[in-house]
């Protein structure tokens, strides 16, 4: 499995409460996700992030926007362990 065939987004939130609230809403909305530790190359006040398949970006944006829980930043893994910022 490579990033090119299975791209994912990493959603970074401002705190643990926001991550857990977002997780609950996304799961309820049918978005496949995984709670992960924040990658070392990214910074966050919270140690958790949410990883979702990139093809579920629109559904995640719809759910999180409606709940006023948009992430502080969104990243896509790139080459050499780097992350590129992208819009949700």
N, C-alpha and C positions, 0 to 999 in steps of 0.2 A: 504494500500500500504506500503510495507516494503522495506528496502534497498536491501534485498536479492532478491526480485522479480523484483525490478525496480532500478537497480544500475545506478548511475550517476557519471560523472566526473565534477570537478570544475577546470576551467582553469583560472590561474592568470597571468596577463600581467603586463608589466612595467609601463604602464600609460593609461590614459583615451583614448588618441588617438588610441593606439594599440587595446584596447578593442573594440572601436567602428568600427575600420577598420576590425577587425576579425569578429565581429558580422555581418557586411555587407557581407563579403565574404562567411561566413558559411551559412547565410540565402540564398544567391544566389545559393550556392551549394546544397541546399536542406537539410541541417542539422537542426534538431529540436534543439532549444536552448532557453535559458532564461537568460536575464541579471539579476544578483542578486547582492546585497551588498556583499563585501568580508566577509566571515565568521570571527567572532572575533578571532577564534583560529589560523587564518592564517593572515600573514601580507602582506601588499602591499602598494606601494606608491599611488596606485589608489584605489578608494573606490568601484570599480565595478569588477565583475568577470562574467564569462560565465559558465553556467551549461548545459551539454549535456548528452544525454543517452549514456551509456558506449558502446552500440552496434554501435554507430556512430563514435567511436574513429578513425577507419581507414580512413573514409571519411574526418573527421576533420583534421587529420594529413596530408593527401594528399593536402587539400585545403590550410591550413596554411603554410605548408612547401613550396608549390609553390609560395605563396605570401611573403615568408620570414617573417612570422608573428608568429613563434612558441611561445607558452606561456613561461613565466619565470619558472612556475611550474604548475604541474597538481596533483590534489588530489582526492582521493575517500573517501567519508564519512565512518567512521568506527563506532564502538560501543562507547557509552558514549560521543558522541559529538566530538570525536577525528577525525583527518584526516590523512590518510596515503598518502605519496608521491608515485606517479606512473609515468611511462613514458607515453607520449601521443602515 
